[in-house]
Amino acid sequence: MLQTKLSRLLLLVLVPVLIAGCSKGPDGPTPPKTSVVSGTVLVNGKPAPVIEYGQIELKLYPKGRDPKPGERIPKCLADKDGNFVFNSYRAGDGAVPGEYVLTMEMLRVALGGLFGPDRFGNNFNSPSNTDPRFQVTVVDDEPTVIPTIDIKLDELKQQPAHKYASPAGKRE
């Protein structure tokens, strides 16, 4: 009799725990583990004033391949001091460990969002960029700090647009 009561009590406790452990949670499946990725971008040695230049948007593309359909691309915006922290699933969570190419565009800010074309002239928005400054390795459980990138606007030459470049008009 005591053994039956203990068995029932054990079932009452274990079944909800097992069900909770197997559930996806209120927001769907648990996202993959990420590591924080941050850095600073300057324009002509200083943080770029958004009013004068535009908003700098940064993304991390998987190195050596196009993103898979539905794959999250870590992205973020540089703040007024040029600092940035990537977001994949939550604000500031970084990126899944792996090899990436850092891309960035300077986009015009207007009511309703960000607008292209890239004011960096498509110099830094291609995931096929091989410049070592834009190669990023994200390691599990270690924050990644990208060394400060200083863009000299007078050294840039307009590059042809490609499939990852923001077209003229509103960004999606």
C-alpha positions in Angstrom: 0.0 0.0 0.0 2.8 2.4 0.9 4.7 1.4 -2.2 1.6 2.2 -4.4 1.3 5.7 -2.8 5.0 6.4 -3.3 4.8 5.2 -6.9 1.8 7.5 -7.6 3.6 10.4 -5.9 6.7 9.8 -7.9 4.6 9.7 -11.1 2.9 13.0 -10.1 6.3 14.7 -9.6 8.3 13.1 -12.5 5.7 13.4 -15.4 5.4 17.2 -15.2 9.2 17.6 -14.9 9.8 15.3 -18.0 7.1 17.1 -20.0 8.6 20.5 -19.1 12.1 19.3 -20.0 10.9 18.2 -23.5 8.8 21.2 -24.3 9.9 24.0 -26.6 9.0 26.7 -24.2 6.7 29.7 -24.9 8.9 31.1 -27.7 9.6 27.9 -29.6 12.8 25.8 -29.6 15.7 26.8 -27.5 18.2 28.9 -29.6 21.7 27.6 -30.2 24.4 28.7 -27.7 26.0 32.1 -28.6 29.1 34.0 -27.6 29.2 37.8 -27.3 30.8 39.6 -30.3 31.6 43.3 -30.0 33.8 46.1 -31.3 34.1 49.7 -32.4 34.0 51.3 -35.8 35.2 54.8 -36.5 35.0 57.1 -39.5 38.0 59.3 -40.1 39.3 58.5 -36.5 36.0 59.5 -34.8 32.6 58.0 -34.1 30.4 58.7 -37.1 27.6 61.2 -36.3 24.4 59.7 -37.6 23.0 63.0 -38.7 26.0 63.8 -40.8 27.0 60.4 -42.1 24.3 57.8 -41.5 23.7 54.7 -39.4 26.4 52.0 -39.6 24.8 48.5 -39.8 27.1 45.5 -39.3 26.4 41.8 -40.1 28.3 38.6 -39.7 28.0 36.2 -42.7 29.2 32.6 -42.5 32.7 32.4 -44.0 33.0 30.7 -47.4 29.3 30.1 -48.1 26.0 31.8 -48.7 23.6 31.8 -45.7 21.1 28.9 -45.7 17.4 29.8 -46.1 16.1 30.8 -42.7 19.6 31.0 -41.2 20.0 33.8 -38.7 22.5 36.4 -39.6 23.9 38.2 -36.6 23.6 41.9 -37.0 23.7 45.2 -35.1 23.9 49.0 -35.4 26.9 51.0 -34.2 25.9 53.4 -31.4 26.8 57.2 -31.2 30.3 56.2 -29.9 30.9 53.7 -32.7 30.5 50.7 -30.3 28.5 47.7 -31.4 27.4 44.3 -29.9 25.9 41.7 -32.3 22.4 40.2 -31.9 21.3 36.8 -33.1 18.4 35.7 -31.0 18.3 38.3 -28.2 19.8 41.8 -27.7 23.6 41.5 -27.2 23.8 37.7 -27.4 26.4 37.7 -30.1 26.8 34.8 -32.6 26.9 31.1 -32.7 30.6 29.9 -32.6 32.1 29.7 -36.1 34.0 31.5 -38.8 32.5 34.7 -40.2 33.1 37.6 -42.5 32.1 41.0 -41.0 30.2 43.3 -43.3 29.1 46.8 -42.8 27.2 49.6 -44.6 26.5 53.2 -43.8 22.9 53.9 -44.5 20.9 57.0 -44.6 18.5 57.5 -41.7 15.0 58.9 -42.4 11.5 58.7 -41.0 10.6 55.1 -41.4 14.0 53.4 -41.3 17.3 53.0 -43.0 17.8 53.7 -46.7 20.4 52.7 -49.2 22.6 52.9 -51.1 25.6 52.2 -48.9 27.5 55.4 -48.2 30.7 53.3 -47.9 30.4 52.7 -51.6 30.0 48.9 -51.3 33.5 48.6 -50.0 32.7 46.6 -46.9 29.3 44.9 -47.5 30.3 41.7 -49.3 30.6 38.4 -47.5 33.3 37.4 -49.9 35.6 40.1 -48.5 39.1 38.7 -47.7 40.5 41.7 -45.8 41.9 40.2 -42.6 40.3 43.1 -40.6 36.9 41.6 -41.5 37.5 37.9 -40.7 36.0 37.0 -37.3 36.3 33.7 -35.3 33.7 33.2 -32.6 34.7 30.7 -30.0 32.3 28.9 -27.6 32.0 30.6 -24.2 34.5 33.3 -25.0 33.7 36.9 -25.8 35.1 38.1 -29.2 36.3 41.7 -29.4 36.8 42.8 -32.9 39.8 45.2 -33.1 38.7 48.8 -33.8 38.1 49.5 -37.5 38.8 53.0 -38.7 37.3 53.8 -42.1 39.0 56.7 -44.1 36.2 58.0 -46.3 38.6 59.8 -48.7 40.3 56.5 -49.5 37.1 54.7 -50.6 36.3 54.2 -54.3 32.8 53.2 -55.4 32.5 49.5 -55.9 29.9 47.7 -58.0 26.7 46.6 -56.2 26.3 42.9 -55.5 23.4 40.7 -54.1 24.2 41.7 -50.5 24.4 45.4 -51.1 21.5 47.6 -50.0 19.8 49.1 -53.0 18.7 52.7 -53.2 15.5 53.0 -51.2 14.2 51.6 -47.9 15.9 48.5 -46.4 13.8 45.5 -45.6 
